[in-house]
């Protein structure tokens, strides 16, 4: 498994990554840093959307 790419590892752990990003966003929102929270949520959305597009491509 030494030849794993960043993309392969990120795909494998995407659920965990999205969860961690949301925890960070929630913490930032609680600190009154709404803009920063939205920034991280936007990153999470981009990751989730890219994953969805990739999955659709696999089924085609």
Steps between C-alpha positions, in 0.01 A plus 500: 500500500803727481384614156173652622426846369356786699179464299467131588552563870263798498230294326542217747459732798267758343223446754742554787645809330154651444406429862816669628443802276145534631623479862748776423226709336268450798777605739575809294131591488476468878796738528313755294714441191218436256700598194773249583238231569342560160842482334557152641148388416560614141811282487298205630230561237761505222647171623158336527391624156825381340452161662144483367615583149770234519249239621262584216788452259568152641143391438491621140 
